[in-house]
Amino acid sequence: MSYFNWDKLIGYAFLKGGKAMSFFLLSLCLITSGNAQESKESFRLSDNDIDLIYKSDNAEIKIEIDKREQGLEIATITLSNTEKFTPGKLSLKWAVPSNNIAGYWSSSASLDKTITPDWGPAKVKSMLSRHAPVISLFGFDDVNRQTFAVSEALNTVITSTSVKEENGMMYNEVQLFTQKHKDVKIYKVQLRLDIRGVPFSKALQEVASWWTSFDLYKPAIVPEAAKLPVYSSWYSYHQNVSKEELVKECKLAKTMGFESIIVDDGWQTMDSNRGYAYTGDWNPERIKDMKGFVDAVHDLDMKFILWYAVPFVGEKSAAYEKMKGKFLSYWEGQGTYVLDPRYPEVRSFIIETYVKAVEEWDLDGFKLDFLGTFRAKKDTELTTEGGRDYASVNDGTDRLMTDLMSSLRAVKSDIMVEFRQPYTGPAMRKYGNMLRAADCPNVALINRVATTDLRLLSGDTAVHSDMLMWHNSESTENAALQLLNVMFSVPQISVKLADIPKEHFEMVRFYTDYWLKNRNLILEGEFTPYAPQGNYPMISSENQYKKIVALYGDLIVNASSTKEMDIINAKTSNKIIIDVVGEKQDYDYVIYDCKGKEINKDKIKLKRGVHVFDVPASGLISLIPNK
């Protein structure tokens, strides 16, 4: 707030008279008007002083604090008026010393989780179809320092964090209503602030659980098939898909433990130029006998999932004329328009298309792509005029997806729906039951980080890897790294199985079989990723009986002497180092290479301290305690 010496200013105005007095009166009017247009409230939450700045005076502000436990509190902020009002911009700001803050986690941070200065703060812009409204500040010891999240996952939220060079303070902020919001009489949002000294991964997983407590974000039921390995046509065939070749691939995939196929882009057009100019009619031009194709896959006892780009109507499609005037934007270079879900005709067109596909072809699921393009641009008119029944694009998208899933489940209750990053936030979990890492062909590191980040916010929704691929001349050990880096997600693979070397085939079959045998532990155990600033060089999952650890760097594994333990050597060096805590214990152990060949089998007494094992690159050691 600015302070003025009013006596001097008034005295100057009277002495100079005329224009000076007019200037004084105008300045006073602007200053008081500015104050009237901004409200500021301060409150204390989880030992932090929070400033709430509301850039309007059109609503009464009420703040209620709910202390869940020591270090975890939730503020419910209510804006209300007796008449409808348009919410003004609202900011929540606070600062905390940067003590033991090594980095930050957000759904968009990816490989760079380093803290940034206040002149370039780390930001994430979330909404229904993009990212999630949460940031976690973690320590050098992976411990949560501050994890803050808001309940608004439908409309745009900007969360940010940064460090100020001059004082070493971390400045956190949550911004709401940065885009025009519909008029309301009452609006509620919750800010959840967690400063407990728990692992950052636990803090994030509890945020995900908190979101599910809201009716708007109730997750979809996850059918068993969504939690089983998938074969995809995309990287191996791109748009040149054919029924005959893919059925042959399915026969091989089935023997390796893959239970579904995703037939990706290309089935709907003879054009192979990668763009989307012919997208929107959804007629099986390349695969004429789609029902026969689906039946052939079903005869192998596999599920059939088909790709659709939900928002797209290509400029060369017949649907373009039908939907003309009902678009949000045009994607330059891709030859397609983005449909506007605020029109009831658009929603009906999309829903009827997908319901018809399930009824006629007996599909088991959809890969629904590009939902992230359902978003308002700067020039989007946010009104209900011109035939729109929603002003907000997010509201229109929510209505579309809610009605679509209701309609699909009425036809097939266990329908599977896949979304990929970045449209994998809390609101998207109520529509989709398979959330996939963004495209990262042949980049194992990104696949590992992406699937791990997804696991932290996805609860029991099935998290899938991006499709695995590699060159046929790759060493078997290095090819195995593609699979091992996504060990804690549902694997998808997209190599031509009929063409890969025998050694690669054996490797995929061995590790897919291993994954299936340990699936419940991998997907439902206590999931712990380590060293986020180092891109998770070690990840584990455990229950009361067994622990699986995957090493992606030369780290030491801490081990108790009470559980069975598998250590996967997902790196190129051969040494596995275990630091045993607790009482000495006799173990049987077996060491395997990446093709499942038994390299060594013996007994060992592990006492407290460090032990070193020689395990082949991309192999594993299994330790079973003797009772």
C-alpha positions as CSV (number, residue, x, y, z in Angstrom):
1,M,0.0,0.0,0.0
2,S,1.3,3.5,-0.8
3,Y,1.3,6.2,1.8
4,F,1.1,10.0,1.1
5,N,1.8,13.1,3.1
6,W,-1.6,14.6,2.6
7,D,-0.8,17.9,4.3
8,K,2.0,18.7,1.9
9,L,0.0,17.6,-1.1
10,I,-3.0,19.7,-0.2
11,G,-0.8,22.6,0.7
12,Y,1.0,22.4,-2.7
13,A,-2.4,22.2,-4.5
14,F,-3.8,25.3,-2.8
15,L,-0.6,27.3,-3.3
16,K,-0.5,26.5,-7.1
17,G,-4.2,26.7,-7.5
18,G,-6.2,25.9,-10.7
19,K,-4.7,23.0,-12.6
20,A,-2.8,21.8,-9.5
21,M,-6.1,21.6,-7.5
22,S,-7.8,19.8,-10.4
23,F,-4.9,17.4,-10.5
24,F,-5.1,16.8,-6.8
25,L,-8.8,16.0,-6.9
26,L,-8.4,13.7,-9.8
27,S,-5.5,11.9,-8.0
28,L,-7.6,11.5,-4.9
29,C,-10.5,10.1,-6.9
30,L,-8.2,7.6,-8.6
31,I,-6.5,6.5,-5.4
32,T,-9.8,6.0,-3.5
33,S,-11.4,4.3,-6.4
34,G,-8.4,1.9,-6.7
35,N,-8.7,1.1,-3.0
36,A,-12.5,0.4,-3.4
37,Q,-11.8,-2.0,-6.2
38,E,-9.4,-4.2,-4.2
39,S,-10.0,-6.2,-1.1
40,K,-7.2,-7.7,1.0
41,E,-7.6,-10.3,3.7
42,S,-4.9,-12.0,5.7
43,F,-5.1,-15.4,7.5
44,R,-2.9,-18.0,9.0
45,L,-2.7,-21.5,7.6
46,S,-0.4,-24.3,8.6
47,D,1.9,-21.7,10.4
48,N,2.0,-19.5,7.2
49,D,0.7,-16.0,6.9
50,I,-1.4,-15.9,3.7
51,D,-2.5,-12.7,1.9
52,L,-5.7,-13.0,-0.1
53,I,-6.0,-10.2,-2.6
54,Y,-9.3,-9.8,-4.5
55,K,-9.3,-7.3,-7.3
56,S,-12.9,-6.2,-6.9
57,D,-15.3,-5.1,-4.2
58,N,-18.3,-7.0,-5.5
59,A,-18.3,-9.8,-3.1
60,E,-18.2,-10.6,0.6
61,I,-15.2,-12.7,1.5
62,K,-15.3,-15.4,4.2
63,I,-12.4,-17.6,5.3
64,E,-12.8,-20.7,7.4
65,I,-9.8,-22.8,8.6
66,D,-10.0,-26.6,9.1
67,K,-7.0,-28.1,10.9
68,R,-6.8,-31.7,9.8
69,E,-3.7,-32.5,11.8
70,Q,-0.5,-30.8,12.9
71,G,1.0,-29.2,9.8
72,L,-2.0,-29.9,7.5
73,E,-4.7,-27.3,7.2
74,I,-7.4,-26.4,4.7
75,A,-8.8,-22.9,4.1
76,T,-12.3,-22.6,2.6
77,I,-12.7,-19.3,0.9
78,T,-16.2,-18.2,0.0
79,L,-17.1,-15.2,-2.2
80,S,-20.8,-14.3,-2.1
81,N,-23.3,-11.6,-2.9
82,T,-27.0,-11.3,-2.9
83,E,-26.9,-10.5,-6.6
84,K,-25.0,-12.4,-9.3
85,F,-21.4,-11.1,-9.8
86,T,-18.4,-11.8,-12.0
87,P,-15.5,-12.8,-9.8
88,G,-12.5,-10.6,-10.0
89,K,-8.9,-11.8,-10.1
90,L,-8.0,-13.5,-6.8
91,S,-4.5,-14.2,-5.5
92,L,-3.2,-16.1,-2.5
93,K,0.4,-15.2,-1.6
94,W,2.8,-16.2,1.1
95,A,6.5,-16.5,1.7
96,V,8.6,-19.1,3.5
97,P,12.4,-19.3,4.2
98,S,14.1,-21.5,1.6
99,N,15.6,-23.7,4.3
100,N,16.1,-27.3,3.0
101,I,14.2,-26.7,-0.2
102,A,16.0,-28.6,-3.0
103,G,13.4,-28.3,-5.7
104,Y,9.7,-28.2,-6.6
105,W,7.3,-30.7,-8.1
106,S,4.4,-29.9,-10.4
107,S,2.6,-31.8,-13.1
108,S,4.4,-29.8,-15.8
109,A,8.0,-29.7,-14.3
110,S,9.1,-32.9,-16.1
111,L,12.9,-33.2,-16.1
112,D,13.6,-29.8,-14.5
113,K,12.4,-29.6,-11.0
114,T,14.9,-26.9,-10.0
115,I,13.9,-23.7,-8.1
116,T,13.8,-20.6,-10.2
117,P,14.3,-16.9,-9.2
118,D,11.4,-14.5,-8.7
119,W,12.0,-12.8,-12.0
120,G,11.2,-16.1,-13.7
121,P,9.0,-18.1,-11.4
122,A,8.2,-21.7,-12.0
123,K,4.5,-21.8,-13.0
124,V,1.9,-24.3,-13.9
125,K,-1.3,-23.3,-15.6
126,S,-4.0,-25.9,-15.0
127,M,-7.6,-26.3,-16.0
128,L,-10.0,-29.2,-16.8
129,S,-8.0,-30.5,-19.7
130,R,-4.4,-29.5,-18.7
131,H,-2.2,-30.3,-15.7
132,A,-3.2,-30.1,-12.0
133,P,-3.4,-27.3,-9.5
134,V,-0.7,-28.4,-7.0
135,I,3.0,-27.7,-6.3
136,S,5.2,-29.5,-3.8
137,L,8.5,-28.0,-2.4
138,F,10.8,-30.9,-1.3
139,G,14.0,-31.0,0.6
140,F,17.4,-32.5,-0.1
141,D,16.2,-35.5,1.8
142,D,13.0,-36.0,-0.3
143,V,10.9,-34.7,2.6
144,N,7.9,-32.4,2.0
145,R,8.6,-28.8,2.9
146,Q,5.4,-27.3,1.5
147,T,2.7,-28.9,-0.7
148,F,-0.1,-26.6,-1.7
149,A,-3.1,-27.4,-3.8
150,V,-6.5,-26.0,-4.5
151,S,-9.9,-27.6,-5.1
152,E,-10.5,-25.7,-8.4
153,A,-9.5,-28.2,-11.2
154,L,-12.2,-27.2,-13.7
155,N,-11.3,-23.6,-14.4
156,T,-8.0,-22.0,-15.0
157,V,-5.6,-21.8,-12.0
158,I,-2.0,-20.5,-12.0
159,T,0.2,-21.8,-9.3
160,S,3.8,-20.6,-8.9
161,T,6.9,-20.7,-6.7
162,S,10.2,-18.9,-6.8
163,V,13.1,-17.7,-4.7
164,K,14.0,-14.1,-4.1
165,E,17.7,-13.4,-4.5
166,E,17.8,-10.6,-2.0
167,N,16.4,-12.4,1.0
168,G,16.4,-16.2,0.3
169,M,12.7,-16.4,0.7
170,M,10.4,-18.7,-1.3
171,Y,7.4,-16.9,-2.7
172,N,4.3,-19.0,-3.4
173,E,1.2,-17.9,-5.2
174,V,-2.1,-19.2,-6.4
175,Q,-4.1,-17.1,-8.9
176,L,-7.8,-17.7,-9.7
177,F,-10.1,-16.0,-12.2
178,T,-7.3,-14.9,-14.5
179,Q,-9.8,-15.7,-17.2
180,K,-13.4,-14.4,-17.2
181,H,-15.6,-16.6,-15.0
182,K,-19.4,-17.1,-15.3
183,D,-21.5,-14.9,-13.0
184,V,-22.3,-16.5,-9.6
185,K,-24.0,-15.6,-6.3
186,I,-21.6,-17.8,-4.4
187,Y,-18.2,-19.3,-5.1
188,K,-16.2,-21.6,-2.9
189,V,-12.6,-22.8,-3.2
190,Q,-10.3,-24.6,-0.8
191,L,-6.6,-24.1,-0.3
192,R,-4.8,-27.1,1.1
193,L,-1.4,-26.4,2.7
194,D,0.7,-29.3,4.0
195,I,4.0,-28.6,5.8
196,R,4.3,-32.0,7.5
197,G,7.7,-33.7,7.4
198,V,6.5,-36.7,5.4
199,P,8.0,-37.9,2.0
200,F,7.0,-35.5,-0.7
201,S,5.5,-38.5,-2.6
202,K,3.2,-39.2,0.3
203,A,2.1,-35.5,0.4
204,L,1.2,-35.6,-3.3
205,Q,-0.6,-38.9,-3.1
206,E,-2.7,-37.5,-0.3
207,V,-3.6,-34.5,-2.4
208,A,-4.8,-36.9,-5.1
209,S,-6.9,-38.6,-2.5
210,W,-8.3,-35.3,-1.2
211,W,-9.4,-34.3,-4.7
212,T,-11.5,-37.5,-4.9
213,S,-13.5,-36.3,-1.9
214,F,-15.2,-33.8,-4.2
215,D,-18.2,-35.0,-6.2
216,L,-16.9,-33.2,-9.3
217,Y,-13.8,-35.3,-9.3
218,K,-15.1,-38.8,-8.4
219,P,-12.8,-41.2,-10.4
220,A,-14.2,-43.6,-13.0
221,I,-14.2,-47.3,-12.2
222,V,-11.1,-49.0,-13.5
223,P,-11.8,-52.3,-15.3
224,E,-9.3,-55.1,-14.9
225,A,-8.3,-54.9,-18.5
226,A,-7.1,-51.3,-18.1
227,K,-4.5,-52.6,-15.7
228,L,-3.0,-55.1,-18.2
229,P,-0.2,-54.6,-20.8
230,V,-1.2,-53.1,-24.1
231,Y,0.1,-53.5,-27.7
232,S,-0.1,-50.2,-29.7
233,S,0.1,-49.7,-33.5
234,W,1.4,-46.2,-33.4
235,Y,5.2,-46.2,-33.4
236,S,5.4,-49.5,-35.3
237,Y,3.0,-48.7,-38.0
238,H,2.0,-45.0,-37.7
239,Q,-0.9,-44.4,-40.1
240,N,-0.1,-47.5,-42.3
241,V,-2.2,-49.9,-40.3
242,S,-3.8,-53.1,-41.7
243,K,-6.1,-55.7,-40.3
244,E,-4.0,-58.6,-41.4
245,E,-0.6,-57.4,-40.0
246,L,-2.1,-56.2,-36.7
247,V,-3.9,-59.5,-36.1
248,K,-0.6,-61.3,-36.6
249,E,1.0,-58.9,-34.1
250,C,-1.8,-59.5,-31.6
251,K,-1.2,-63.3,-31.8
252,L,2.4,-62.7,-30.8
253,A,1.6,-60.1,-28.2
254,K,-0.9,-62.4,-26.6
255,T,1.8,-65.0,-26.0
256,M,3.9,-62.3,-24.3
257,G,1.1,-61.3,-21.9
258,F,-0.4,-58.3,-23.7
259,E,-4.1,-58.2,-23.3
260,S,-5.3,-55.3,-25.5
261,I,-4.5,-53.5,-28.7
262,I,-4.8,-49.8,-29.4
263,V,-5.3,-49.2,-33.1
264,D,-4.0,-45.6,-33.5
265,D,-4.4,-42.9,-36.1
266,G,-4.7,-44.0,-39.7
267,W,-7.7,-46.3,-39.7
268,Q,-10.0,-43.5,-40.6
269,T,-8.2,-42.2,-43.7
270,M,-6.1,-43.2,-46.7
271,D,-4.0,-40.1,-46.3
272,S,-0.6,-40.8,-44.7
273,N,0.7,-37.3,-44.4
274,R,0.5,-37.2,-40.6
275,G,-1.8,-34.1,-40.4
276,Y,-5.5,-34.1,-39.4
277,A,-7.0,-32.6,-42.5
278,Y,-9.2,-35.7,-43.1
279,T,-10.1,-36.2,-39.5
280,G,-13.7,-35.8,-38.3
281,D,-15.8,-38.2,-40.3
282,W,-14.5,-41.3,-38.6
283,N,-15.3,-43.8,-41.4
284,P,-12.9,-46.8,-41.5
285,E,-11.5,-45.9,-44.9
286,R,-8.2,-47.8,-44.5
287,I,-9.7,-50.7,-42.6
288,K,-13.0,-51.4,-44.3
289,D,-14.0,-54.4,-42.2
290,M,-13.7,-52.9,-38.8
291,K,-16.2,-55.3,-37.2
292,G,-14.3,-58.2,-38.6
293,F,-11.1,-56.8,-37.3
294,V,-12.5,-56.4,-33.8
295,D,-14.0,-59.9,-33.9
296,A,-10.6,-61.3,-34.9
297,V,-8.9,-59.6,-31.9
298,H,-11.7,-60.8,-29.6
299,D,-11.2,-64.3,-30.9
300,L,-7.6,-64.1,-29.4
301,D,-9.2,-63.1,-26.1
302,M,-7.8,-59.6,-26.4
303,K,-9.5,-56.2,-26.0
304,F,-9.8,-53.7,-28.9
305,I,-9.2,-49.9,-28.3
306,L,-9.6,-47.4,-31.1
307,W,-8.0,-43.9,-31.5
308,Y,-10.1,-40.8,-32.0
309,A,-9.0,-37.1,-31.9
310,V,-12.0,-35.8,-30.0
311,P,-11.8,-32.0,-30.9
312,F,-10.7,-32.2,-34.5
313,V,-12.7,-31.7,-37.7
314,G,-10.3,-31.5,-40.6
315,E,-10.7,-29.0,-43.4
316,K,-11.1,-31.7,-46.0
317,S,-13.7,-33.7,-44.0
318,A,-17.4,-33.8,-44.7
319,A,-18.0,-32.9,-41.1
320,Y,-16.3,-29.5,-41.7
321,E,-19.4,-28.1,-43.5
322,K,-21.7,-29.7,-40.9
323,M,-19.8,-28.1,-38.0
324,K,-18.8,-24.9,-39.7
325,G,-19.1,-21.9,-37.4
326,K,-18.8,-24.1,-34.3
327,F,-15.0,-24.0,-33.9
328,L,-12.7,-22.7,-31.2
329,S,-9.6,-22.4,-33.3
330,Y,-7.7,-23.6,-36.4
331,W,-4.5,-25.6,-36.0
332,E,-2.2,-24.1,-38.6
333,G,0.0,-26.7,-40.3
334,Q,-2.2,-29.6,-39.2
335,G,-5.2,-28.8,-41.4
336,T,-7.8,-29.1,-38.7
337,Y,-10.3,-27.1,-36.8
338,V,-10.9,-27.5,-33.0
339,L,-14.6,-28.0,-32.2
340,D,-16.3,-25.8,-29.6
341,P,-18.0,-28.1,-27.0
342,R,-20.2,-25.2,-25.8
343,Y,-22.5,-26.0,-28.7
344,P,-25.1,-28.7,-28.0
345,E,-24.8,-29.8,-31.7
346,V,-21.1,-30.4,-31.3
347,R,-21.6,-32.5,-28.2
348,S,-24.3,-34.5,-29.9
349,F,-22.1,-35.1,-32.9
350,I,-19.2,-36.4,-30.9
351,I,-21.3,-38.6,-28.5
352,E,-23.3,-40.1,-31.3
353,T,-20.2,-40.9,-33.3
354,Y,-18.6,-42.9,-30.4
355,V,-21.8,-44.6,-29.2
356,K,-22.4,-45.8,-32.8
357,A,-18.8,-47.2,-33.0
358,V,-19.3,-49.2,-29.8
359,E,-22.7,-50.5,-30.9
360,E,-21.6,-51.4,-34.5
361,W,-18.0,-52.6,-34.0
362,D,-18.2,-53.9,-30.3
363,L,-15.2,-51.7,-29.3
364,D,-13.8,-52.2,-25.7
365,G,-12.4,-48.7,-25.4
366,F,-11.1,-45.5,-26.8
367,K,-7.9,-43.6,-26.9
368,L,-9.3,-40.1,-26.8
369,D,-6.6,-37.7,-28.0
370,F,-5.9,-34.0,-27.9
371,L,-8.4,-33.0,-25.2
372,G,-5.9,-30.4,-24.2
373,T,-6.9,-28.3,-27.3
374,F,-10.3,-27.7,-25.7
375,R,-9.3,-24.4,-24.2
376,A,-10.2,-20.7,-24.7
377,K,-7.9,-18.4,-26.6
378,K,-7.5,-14.7,-26.0
379,D,-10.1,-13.8,-28.5
380,T,-12.6,-16.5,-27.5
381,E,-16.0,-15.0,-26.8
382,L,-17.1,-16.3,-23.4
383,T,-20.8,-15.8,-23.7
384,T,-23.9,-18.0,-24.3
385,E,-24.7,-16.1,-27.5
386,G,-24.9,-17.5,-31.0
387,G,-26.3,-20.9,-30.1
388,R,-23.9,-21.8,-27.3
389,D,-25.5,-23.0,-24.1
390,Y,-22.3,-22.6,-22.1
391,A,-20.1,-19.5,-21.8
392,S,-17.1,-21.4,-20.4
393,V,-15.1,-23.8,-22.6
394,N,-14.2,-25.8,-19.5
395,D,-17.9,-26.1,-18.5
396,G,-18.8,-27.1,-22.0
397,T,-16.0,-29.7,-22.1
398,D,-17.1,-31.1,-18.7
399,R,-20.7,-31.5,-20.0
400,L,-19.4,-33.1,-23.2
401,M,-17.2,-35.7,-21.4
402,T,-19.8,-36.4,-18.6
403,D,-22.5,-37.1,-21.1
404,L,-20.2,-39.0,-23.4
405,M,-19.0,-41.4,-20.6
406,S,-22.6,-41.8,-19.3
407,S,-23.7,-42.8,-22.9
408,L,-20.8,-45.1,-23.5
409,R,-21.2,-46.9,-20.1
410,A,-24.9,-47.4,-20.9
411,V,-23.7,-49.5,-23.9
412,K,-20.7,-51.2,-22.3
413,S,-20.2,-50.7,-18.5
414,D,-16.5,-51.6,-18.5
415,I,-15.5,-49.3,-21.3
416,M,-11.9,-48.2,-21.2
417,V,-10.8,-44.7,-22.0
418,E,-7.2,-43.5,-22.3
419,F,-6.0,-39.9,-21.9
420,R,-2.4,-38.8,-22.1
421,Q,-0.4,-36.0,-20.4
422,P,-1.1,-33.1,-20.0
423,Y,-4.8,-33.8,-19.9
424,T,-4.5,-36.1,-16.8
425,G,-5.6,-33.8,-13.9
426,P,-8.1,-34.6,-11.1
427,A,-11.1,-33.8,-13.2
428,M,-10.0,-36.0,-16.1
429,R,-10.0,-39.1,-13.8
430,K,-13.8,-39.1,-13.7
431,Y,-13.9,-39.7,-17.4
432,G,-10.8,-41.8,-18.2
433,N,-9.5,-44.9,-16.4
434,M,-6.1,-45.1,-18.3
435,L,-3.8,-42.1,-18.0
436,R,-0.7,-42.3,-20.2
437,A,2.7,-40.6,-20.3
438,A,3.1,-38.1,-23.1
439,D,4.9,-39.2,-26.3
440,C,8.6,-39.8,-25.7
441,P,9.7,-42.4,-28.3
442,N,12.9,-44.3,-27.3
443,V,13.5,-41.9,-24.4
444,A,13.5,-44.2,-21.3
445,L,14.3,-41.4,-18.9
446,I,11.4,-39.2,-19.9
447,N,9.1,-42.2,-19.8
448,R,10.2,-43.1,-16.3
449,V,9.8,-39.5,-15.0
450,A,6.4,-39.1,-16.7
451,T,4.9,-42.3,-15.4
452,T,6.3,-41.6,-11.9
453,D,4.8,-38.1,-11.9
454,L,1.5,-39.6,-13.1
455,R,1.5,-42.2,-10.3
456,L,1.8,-39.6,-7.6
457,L,-1.5,-37.9,-8.6
458,S,-3.5,-40.7,-10.1
459,G,-4.6,-42.9,-7.1
460,D,-5.9,-46.2,-8.4
461,T,-6.5,-45.0,-11.9
462,A,-4.3,-47.1,-14.2
463,V,-1.2,-45.3,-15.2
464,H,0.3,-46.4,-18.6
465,S,3.7,-45.8,-20.1
466,D,4.2,-44.2,-23.4
467,M,4.6,-46.9,-26.1
468,L,8.0,-48.7,-25.9
469,M,10.1,-48.8,-29.0
470,W,13.7,-49.3,-30.0
471,H,15.8,-50.2,-33.0
472,N,16.2,-53.9,-33.8
473,S,20.0,-53.7,-33.8
474,E,19.9,-52.4,-30.2
475,S,21.6,-54.6,-27.6
476,T,19.1,-56.7,-25.6
477,E,20.3,-55.1,-22.4
478,N,19.7,-51.6,-23.7
479,A,16.3,-52.6,-25.2
480,A,15.4,-53.9,-21.8
481,L,16.0,-50.5,-20.3
482,Q,13.0,-49.2,-22.2
483,L,10.8,-51.6,-20.3
484,L,12.5,-51.4,-16.9
485,N,12.2,-47.6,-16.8
486,V,8.4,-48.0,-16.8
487,M,8.3,-51.0,-14.5
488,F,5.9,-49.2,-12.1
489,S,3.3,-48.4,-14.7
490,V,1.2,-50.5,-17.1
491,P,3.5,-51.1,-20.1
492,Q,2.5,-50.3,-23.6
493,I,4.7,-51.6,-26.4
494,S,4.9,-50.6,-30.1
495,V,7.6,-52.5,-31.9
496,K,6.9,-55.0,-34.7
497,L,7.1,-58.2,-32.7
498,A,7.4,-60.3,-35.8
499,D,10.6,-58.5,-36.7
500,I,12.5,-58.1,-33.5
501,P,15.4,-60.4,-32.7
502,K,14.8,-63.6,-30.8
503,E,16.8,-62.2,-27.8
504,H,14.5,-59.1,-27.7
505,F,11.5,-61.3,-27.8
506,E,12.7,-63.4,-24.9
507,M,13.5,-60.3,-22.9
508,V,10.1,-58.8,-23.4
509,R,8.4,-62.1,-22.5
510,F,10.5,-62.5,-19.4
511,Y,9.9,-59.1,-18.0
512,T,6.2,-58.9,-19.0
513,D,5.7,-62.2,-17.2
514,Y,7.6,-60.9,-14.2
515,W,5.4,-57.7,-14.2
516,L,2.2,-59.8,-14.4
517,K,3.2,-62.0,-11.5
518,N,4.0,-58.9,-9.4
519,R,1.3,-56.7,-10.8
520,N,-0.6,-56.2,-7.5
521,L,2.5,-55.2,-5.6
522,I,3.7,-52.9,-8.4
523,L,0.4,-51.1,-8.9
524,E,-1.1,-51.3,-5.4
525,G,1.9,-51.4,-3.0
526,E,3.4,-48.4,-1.2
527,F,4.9,-46.5,-4.1
528,T,8.0,-44.5,-3.3
529,P,10.2,-42.6,-5.8
530,Y,13.4,-41.2,-4.6
531,A,15.5,-38.0,-5.5
532,P,13.0,-36.1,-7.7
533,Q,15.7,-33.5,-8.5
534,G,17.7,-36.4,-9.9
535,N,14.8,-37.7,-12.0
536,Y,14.1,-40.7,-9.7
537,P,17.2,-42.8,-9.9
538,M,15.6,-45.3,-7.5
539,I,11.9,-46.3,-7.2
540,S,10.3,-48.9,-5.0
541,S,7.0,-50.5,-4.2
542,E,6.3,-52.7,-1.2
543,N,3.7,-54.4,0.9
544,Q,4.0,-56.4,4.1
545,Y,5.5,-59.4,2.4
546,K,7.7,-58.1,-0.4
547,K,9.6,-55.1,-1.8
548,I,10.6,-54.4,-5.4
549,V,13.3,-51.9,-6.0
550,A,14.4,-50.6,-9.4
551,L,17.8,-48.9,-9.6
552,Y,18.5,-46.5,-12.4
553,G,21.7,-45.2,-10.9
554,D,24.5,-46.5,-8.7
555,L,22.7,-46.0,-5.3
556,I,22.7,-48.1,-2.1
557,V,19.6,-50.0,-1.3
558,N,18.5,-50.0,2.3
559,A,17.1,-53.4,3.2
560,S,15.4,-54.9,6.3
561,S,15.7,-58.6,7.0
562,T,12.0,-59.4,7.2
563,K,10.8,-59.3,3.6
564,E,11.3,-60.9,0.3
565,M,13.0,-58.4,-2.0
566,D,13.7,-58.1,-5.7
567,I,16.3,-55.5,-6.9
568,I,16.1,-54.7,-10.6
569,N,19.4,-53.5,-12.1
570,A,18.0,-51.0,-14.6
571,K,21.4,-49.6,-15.4
572,T,24.5,-50.6,-17.4
573,S,26.9,-51.3,-14.4
574,N,26.8,-54.7,-12.7
575,K,27.2,-53.8,-9.0
576,I,24.2,-53.9,-6.6
577,I,25.0,-52.6,-3.1
578,I,22.7,-53.4,-0.2
579,D,22.9,-51.9,3.2
580,V,21.2,-54.3,5.7
581,V,19.6,-52.9,8.8
582,G,18.2,-55.1,11.5
583,E,19.1,-58.6,12.6
584,K,21.1,-61.0,10.4
585,Q,19.1,-63.3,8.2
586,D,19.6,-66.3,6.0
587,Y,18.5,-65.8,2.4
588,D,18.1,-67.9,-0.7
589,Y,18.9,-65.7,-3.7
590,V,18.7,-66.0,-7.5
591,I,20.3,-63.7,-10.1
592,Y,18.8,-63.5,-13.6
593,D,19.9,-61.8,-16.7
594,C,17.5,-59.7,-18.8
595,K,16.2,-62.7,-20.7
596,G,15.3,-64.6,-17.6
597,K,18.3,-66.9,-17.7
598,E,19.4,-68.0,-14.2
599,I,23.0,-66.7,-13.7
600,N,23.6,-67.6,-10.0
601,K,21.7,-69.3,-7.3
602,D,22.9,-69.7,-3.7
603,K,22.3,-69.1,0.0
604,I,23.8,-66.2,2.0
605,K,23.7,-64.9,5.5
606,L,23.1,-61.2,5.4
607,K,24.2,-59.4,8.6
608,R,24.0,-55.8,9.4
609,G,26.1,-53.7,7.0
610,V,27.0,-53.4,3.4
611,H,26.9,-56.3,0.9
612,V,27.8,-56.3,-2.8
613,F,26.3,-58.5,-5.5
614,D,27.3,-58.9,-9.2
615,V,24.1,-58.6,-11.2
616,P,24.0,-58.4,-15.0
617,A,23.0,-55.1,-16.6
618,S,19.2,-55.0,-16.9
619,G,19.0,-58.2,-14.8
620,L,17.7,-58.7,-11.3
621,I,18.4,-60.4,-8.0
622,S,15.7,-62.0,-5.9
623,L,16.3,-62.4,-2.2
624,I,14.0,-64.7,-0.2
625,P,14.5,-64.9,3.6
626,N,14.5,-68.3,5.2
627,K,11.9,-68.4,7.9
